[in-house]
Each structure stands twice: as structure tokens, then as C-alpha cells.
Amino acid sequence: MKKLAMALIATAGYSVVAQAQSNVTVYGSVDAGVRYQTNTNAAGKDTLSMGTGNYNSNRLGFRGTEDLGNGLKAQFQLESGYSVKTGAQDAAGVMFNRTASVGLSGSWGAVNLGRQYTVAYRIVSLYDPFRYKFSGLVPLSSGGGTTLPAAASAAGLGSSATSGNRFSNDIQYDGKFGPVLVRAEYALGEVAGDVNRGSAKAIGAAYTEGPLAFGGAYTRKQTTAGLNNDAYTVGGAYQFGAVRIAAGYSDEVQKTATSEYEGKITWAGASYKVTPALDITGAIYQSKVSTPTATSGKRNLYVIGSTYALSKRTNLYAEVDRNKYTGVVVPATGQRGQTGVSFGVNHLF
């Protein structure tokens, strides 16, 4: 009996130590609303639909750290996306499509391995007027709302400002030294006999001090056929009391065997905190696409959105947007203009 008691005490003591050294957080976002959009088919009909993640992408995640001593920590993150409309996963059969990474960190920075947000994605977040909200509409993070010519997509050109918002097989470093942030990554292509084909490499840096933030990133990807894709982005933001202004630029060039495709995005916007609970943001995003046949296209997005915080974790949102298309980016419906309205509720946990 005495031996059993001692064993229980020892086990309890170990559990306390383990809990003191480790920390695991369950977090997520639940966002649902209604969206009305004009000219959604060739006949010019309008559509009323339930939106899922209109404002903030829906996710369920697990994040944890363990103190290894001497300033060294281990960390992991697992994050899955889902639809509120149906409860289905964003990517069928992929449990953690948004993030699946593990790594080590210390005073020297952090190294993480797995599927994770790209260097360019993390840098652009500093100077997107909407801070990656309404991502299905705003083209910066995933190219939402921009339709590329089929040949351009097949060649490898993207429609976002981030050269892809996530990479799989990614080894990424980030370090913060005072106001300076540096990042670098290498996503393995896993092509037999060639370490470059199918891979992606990127570097980025930013300066954040007080009301000022600016930075840039450069990414080189290579298709499995050995054709290069080069992309860069630069931008900045500044906070004037209750007003924040932000602007940026990105340029991506995809080589083909004989020529190239190019995509550019220019954007600017401002937000104003009317009250501690009420925010209003407006921005303009212009996407341009050029093709080897000298044809081109342009998308102009004008959007104004507002949020009202009911608490620290729950807010109501609404937005109005106008899209205008020309040339090779006109949607398959043939419609050159669309107007949309969305509203809903977002809860964080």
C-alpha cells in the first residue's frame, strides 16, 4: 500500500511538472452570413446565398508549446478549414489543410517544418488594408475573385499577391531582432534527381516600430518541368491615431518554354476606428494579367466594409463591393461588372 501511495505521488508530481512546461490551446473561428451578388451567370441573373467565412475564414486549430529549458522551446500547430453551410472540410480528405507544422524556437528565432503560410503571405499581412479579412473577395491572400486564363493557370501563374498562401513540405525560419523581422523558407519539391524542380524558395523582411510597418518579400518557385516563377511584393502601413492607411504592390512572372505570363496587383486603402467597437475600412485593388499573345486583362475591386464588436470575440460585419473586369480576366459568364453585398456574424474561440 505504501509503495502504491508513493507511486501515485510521484506520478502526480510528474504531471504537475509536465503541465507547467507544456501549453496546448484549442482555437477557431465560426463565420456565417448572407451574400447577394449581381450578374452571376451569362443571363445576368443575381444570386442570394449563405456565405461561409465571408469575413474571417472558418477554422479549427490546435497550437502548443513545450519549454525545453535554456531558452529553447518546441512548438506545433494543426489547423483545419471547414464550411459552416454544410460542416464539410474545405479540402476533402485532408484533415489539416490550413496548417500542419512543428519546430523549435529560441532567442535566435524559430524554425518550423510542414505545411504553413508562406513568407510572402506573412509579409503582405502587414500592409493589407483589410488585414486578410473578406479573403474570398480580396485577391491578396488567395486570389479570390480573379479568374485567370486557363493557359496561364496551367503554366503556373497565380492570382494572389503572395505567390501562394501556403506551401507544403516547407522549412521556414523567422526571427525578430528589435523592430526588424526576417523570414526565409525552402519548400521541397520532392522530385527524384532534382532538388529544384517543384520547389519554392523565399526571403522576406519587415520593419515594425510604433505606428509604422513596411516590408517586402521575394519568392522563386519552379514547376516540375523546370520552369521558373519569380514574384516579389513591397508595401507599408501607417497608423495616424484612429486612422490606418496601407498600400502595396506585387508582381509575379511565370516562364513557359517560349515566353511568359505576368500578373500584377496594386492596392491602397484606409481604415477608421469610429468608436472602440465600430471600424470602417475602404480599399481599391487592381489586378492586371498579361499573356504571351499580347492580350491582357484587368480587374478593379472597390470595397468598403464595417465591423461592430459585440465583445472581444464576437462581431457583426457588413460590406459592399463592386468588381469591373476587362480583357482576359472577364469571368466565364461574360459579365464585365458585378456588385455584391455581404453581412453576417463572426465568433472567435
N, C-alpha and C positions, 0 to 999 in steps of 0.2 A: 504493500500500500504506500509505504514511504517512497519507494522507487517511482511508483506511478505519479505521485504528487510532484516529485522533483522533475519528472519528465514534462508534466503539464506546465509547471512554472517556467522551465527552460523554453518550451515551445511558445508560451505566451510572450516571454521576453524577446524571442526572435521575431515574433510577429510585430511587436511594437517597433523594433529597430527597422524592420523591413518597411513598415508604413511610414516611418519618419524619413526614410531615404527615397521612397518612391511616391509618385503622384500620377494619377490617371484621371483624366477629365472626359466626360461624355458631353458633346455639344451638338448643336444643329440649328437649322433654320427651316421654318414652315411658312410658306408664302403661297397664298391663293388669291385670285381676284377675277375680274371680268375685263375682257378686251373687245373693243369694237373697231373694225378696220374696213376702210372702203376699198373698192376695186381689187377684190381678192381673186377674181377669175377673169377669163377673157371677155365675158359678157359685162364686166363692170359691176358685178354684184358685191354687196357688203357682207361681212361675217361678224356674228356675235359669238364669242367663245369664252370658256373658262380658261383663265391663264394659270399656269403653274410656274412659280419662280419668276413672275413678271419683273418684280423689283429686286429680289435677292434670291439667288439660286438655291433651291432646296437641297439640303444635305443632312447627313447623319455621320458624326465623326467621333473618333477616339484619339486622344492625344495624351502622351505620358512622358515623364522624365524619371530618371534614377540618378541620384547623387553617388558617384563612384569614388569620391574623395579627391583631395588635392586639386580642387577646381575643375575636375573632369566630370562630365555628365553624359548619360546615354539618353536618347530621345527617339520617339516613334510617333507616327501619325497615320491613321487609317480613315479615309473619308469616302462615303458613297453618296451619289446623287440619285434622286427619285422624283417621281411625278405625284403631286397632290391629287390630280384629277383621277388617277387610276391606282396609285400606290405602286406602280411598276418602277423598276430600276431604270435609270437613264440609259444604261448600256446593258442590254440583255445578256445575262450570263457572266457579267463582270461585277464582282461584289464591291470592290473599292476602285471605281473608275476615276474618282477625282484625285485621290492621293493615297499612296501606299509607300511609306518610306521609313527608314531607320538610320540612325547615325550617332555621332559623338560631337560634343561641343566643349569649349573651354574659353579661356581668355584670348586665345588665338583665333577664335571664330567657330564655325561649325561645318562639318561635312556630313551630308545625307545621301543615301543611296536608295533608288527605287523610282516610282512614278511620282512626279512632283511638278509644281508650277515652274515655268521656265524663268531664266534670268531676266529676259526682256519683259515678261508678264509682271514680275515683281517691281521692275524699274518703272514701267508705264503707270502702275498704280499710283505713283506719287503725283502724276500730273494729268490724270483723267478728271475732268470737271465733275463727273457723276461717280467717281471712285468705284468703278465697275458695277454700279447698280444699273438696272434695265439692260443687262448684258445680252439678252436676246434681240435687242433693238439696236443698241450702240455697237459699232463694229470693232472697237479696240481689242477686247479680250478674245473673242471667238469669231469675229467677222459677221456677227448677227445682222441679218437684213440685206447683205450684199450678195448678189448672185454673180458668180464668175462664169465666163465662157467655159464650156465643158473641156475644151482642149487645154486651157490654162490650168484648170484644176487637175487634170490628168498629168500635166507636166510637173506639177508640184507647187504651183503658186498658191499662197494663202490669201485670205481676205481680211485678216486681222492686222493689228499693229505690233503683235508680239511674236510673229513667226511661229505660231502655235502656242496655245496657252499652257500645255503640259507636254513633257517628254517622258516616255518610259525608258527603262534601263539607264537612268540618269544618275551621274555622280556630280554633286553640286557643293560648292564651297561658298559660304558667305561670312563676312567679317565686318564688324563695325568698330571704327577707331575714331573716337570723338565724333565729330559731325560727318565723317566720311564713311560711306558704305561701299564695300567692294564685293562683287559676286563673279563666279566663274562656274562653268559646267561642261561636262562631256557626256553625251548620251550615246551609248554603244550601239552600233549598227547591227552587230551580230551576223555579219556576212562572212562566210568562210573564206580565208585567204586575203581579206582586205579590211583593215581597221577603219577606213574612211567611208566606204560605201554604206549608206543607210544611217550614218551617224549625224550628230549635231554638236557643235561647239559654240560657246558663247562667253562673252565677258561683259560686265556692266559695272557702272559706278554711279554714285549719287552723293549729293551734299545736302544735308538737312540740318538747319540751325535756326531756331526761333521760327519766324513766320515764313522763311524761305526754304524751298526744296527744288532742286533741279538735278538732272542726271541724263544718262544715255546708255545704250547697250548695242552690241554688235553680235550677230548670230550668223554662223555659216553651217548650213545643212548640205548633205549630199544624198542624192537619190541612190537607190540600189543599182541604178545604171551608171553611176559615177558622175552625174551632172550636178553642178553646184547651185545652191540657193543662198544668196547673200542678202542680209537685212540689217538695217540699223534704225534706231529711234533716238530722238532727243526731245527734251521738254522741261517745263518747270511750272511751279505754282508759288503764289504768294498770298499770305493772309493779311488783310487790312482790317483789323478789328472783327466786325461781323461779316465782312465780305472776303471771299476767296476767289482769286482768278487763276486759271490754269490753261496751258496751251501746249501743243506738242506736234510732232511730225514723225512719220515713219516712211521708209522706202524699202521695198523688197523686190529683188530681181531673181527670176528663175531661168537658168540657162536650159536650152534644148540642144539637140545635136547640131543645129544650124543657126539658131537665133536665140531670142529670149522674150519672156513676158515680164511686165513690170507693174507693180501695184503701189500706190502712194496714198497715205491718209494724212490730212491736215485737220487740226481741230482746235477749238478755243471755247471757253465758257466761263461762267461765274456763278457763285452761289451766295446766298444771303440768309443769315440766321435772323429771321424776323423777331422771334421770341425764343426762349430756351427750348420750346417744344416744336416750333414751326420753322422749317427750312424750305427755301425755294432755289432751284438750280435751272439754268438755261444754257444750252450749248449748241454749237454747229459742228458737224462732222462732214468732211468732204472726202470721198474715196474716188480715186482715178485708176483706171486699168488701161494699159497699152499692150497691144498684141503685135506679133511679127508681121502681120499684113497691113500695118499702119492704121488699123482701126483702133478706136479707143472708146471708152465709156466713162460716165461719171455718175456718182450718187451723192446727192446733198441731203443730209438729215438735219432737220431743225427740231429740237425737242426742249420742252420745259416741263419740269416735274417738281412735285412738292411732297414733303412728308410731315406728318404730325405725330409726335411721340406721345403715346398714352402712358408709357412707363419707360424704364431703361431698356426693356426687352421687346416691347410691342409698339408698332407704329402703323398708322394708316398712310397710304400713298396714293397719288394720282399723277398722271402725266398726259400731255397732248403732244403728238409728233406729226411731222409732215415729211414725206420722202419724195424726192424728184429724181428720175432716172433718165439717162441718155445713152445712146450707143450700145456697146456690147454688154452693159450691166442691166439693161432693161429685163425685168423678170420674164419667165416663160409665158405669163399671161398676156404680155404685150402692153401692160398698163405702165404709163410713164409717171404717174403720180398716185400717192396713197396718203390718206390721213388716218391716224389712229388715236384712240383714247383708251387708257387703262386706269383701273383703280382697284385697290384691294387692301389686304392686311398681311403684315409680316410679323412673326413671333420668333425670337431667338431663345435658345436654351443652352 
